[in-house]
Amino acid sequence: MKATFAVRKDLDMGKGKIAVQVAHAAVIMALSSDKKTLKKWLDDGQKKVALWVKDESEIIELELKARELKVPFYEVRDAGLTQLPPNTLTCVGFGPEEDEVIDKITGHLKLI
């Protein structure tokens, strides 16, 4: 089991900003997952992978694939208090789900 986090490269966020956006997605994911899936992910070591996407349109393509595969995903939109305008889509978390299923969605992306 793993979760992946697709982060927009076109926003040129600082390292700290990226870390916080991915953390937001992970927290939303953990709170939103059904108990059985969450327990399995936690027991498997909570594997997490942060990946680059070029822009918002690529995120939308990934979300369509996740819907097709019935994999949950969680969008993070910035509050606009520091580097970005309010409601900017910064990243999306996918899963947790079995590795081979997640790889059908984000397996082609490059690591951050």
Summary of the structure (lengths in Angstrom):
residues: 112
radius of gyration: 13.2
end to end distance: 19.8
largest distance: 37.7
contacts: 340
relative contact order: 0.30
helix: 44%
strand: 26%
